Amino acid sequence: MPGKKVLVVSGKRKTATARAVVKQGVGKVRVNMTPVEIFEPAIAREKIMEPLLQAGEATWKQLDMDVKAVGGGFMGQAEAARMAIANGLLK
């Protein structure tokens, strides 16, 4: 049985920090245990989704990402999560 590849990346913005665990999957992206498709407020959801949309569906639909953001306000957490997701897609 080949080992599963798991990548842990992080992103920071102001006092917010986000850690993303990226692994092979079916395109599930969750931020603080909430699917990104229903993440509120909408402006934060759009910020988080931007690197996914730029990468293209063919790329991120093969990955599962669990992002945990702490510290700061909701917008700082959203931008930190965005950085972590972008770093995970690049690596």
Secondary structure, 3 states (H helix, E strand, C coil): CCCCCEEEEEEEECCEEEEEEEEECCCCEEECCEEHHHCCCHHHHHHHHHHHHHHCHHHHCCEEEEEEEECCCHHHHHHHHHHHHHHHHHC
